[in-house]
Amino acid sequence: MTTRTAVITGASSGIGAATARRLAAAGFRVVLAARRKERIEALAAELAEAGHQAEAYVLDVTDRAAVESFAAGLDRCDVLVNNAGGAVGAETVATADPADWRAMYEVNVVGVLQVTQALLPALTASGDGTIVVLSSTAGHVAYEGGGGYVAAKHGSHAIAATLRLELCGEPVRVIEIAPGMVRTDEFAVNRYRGDESQAAAVYEGVAEPLTADDVADTVEWAVTRPSHVNIDMMVIRPRAQAAQHKVHRER
């Protein structure tokens, strides 16, 4: 039996790396795509040492030529996990830098579009393809100081919803996973431009934010359902977060 191949973008850290570990352990050959060569090569080596099939490819999802070259070099793709993304800044709409909004749109929306377009022929040819879009609860509910990220994640949500309609009748499922508050090593630090104190304040008093592995667990579950079962969208939050604006913080 041919081993199924899962491509994970943004696989160098956080949810992407956790998803790679989960899917490799589930028997997939995992293709790790990210910009940071040393990180993905180290992860590929870790997985190979554990007896799994893993390959690392340096990839910037916003570079169309690079994405097309990457796709052309793959022999198959059964699962695509569009995880590459991120937030930049927490300024209000009135004060935000348009360059930050463009950067977020490029990776969270155009990046998802380009990788999906490039790999869709292989996903369809597999006869049982699955596309996962890692969006965010920000893609469904706006919040102050999140305008650019909210707009970008609304975009990734729209891609998933539209694709599901356009691929109806094709052997490809489209799954959207929308996490709420997830504490990873880098997301909030990157958002606050390296200010670790601001990043830590996001999770202050929250007993158990989600972890990257919590989210990866839902990805693994969704993509391993029987072929006729499609998990259209899953929202996952920590118990302490009832909504974007309502979080229980212990004092």
Secondary structure, DSSP 8 states (H G I E B T S, - for coil): ----EEEEESTTSHHHHHHHHHHHHTT-EEEEEES-HHHHHHHHHHHHHTT--EEEEE--TT-HHHHHHHHHT-S--SEEEE----------TTT--HHHHHHHHIIIIIHHHHHHHHHHHHHHHTSSEEEEEE--GGGTS--TT-HHHHHHHHHHHHHHHHHHHHTTTSSEEEEEEEE-SB--SSHHHHHTTT-HHHHHHHTTT-S--B-HHHHHHHHHHHHTS-TT----EEEE--TTEEETTEE----
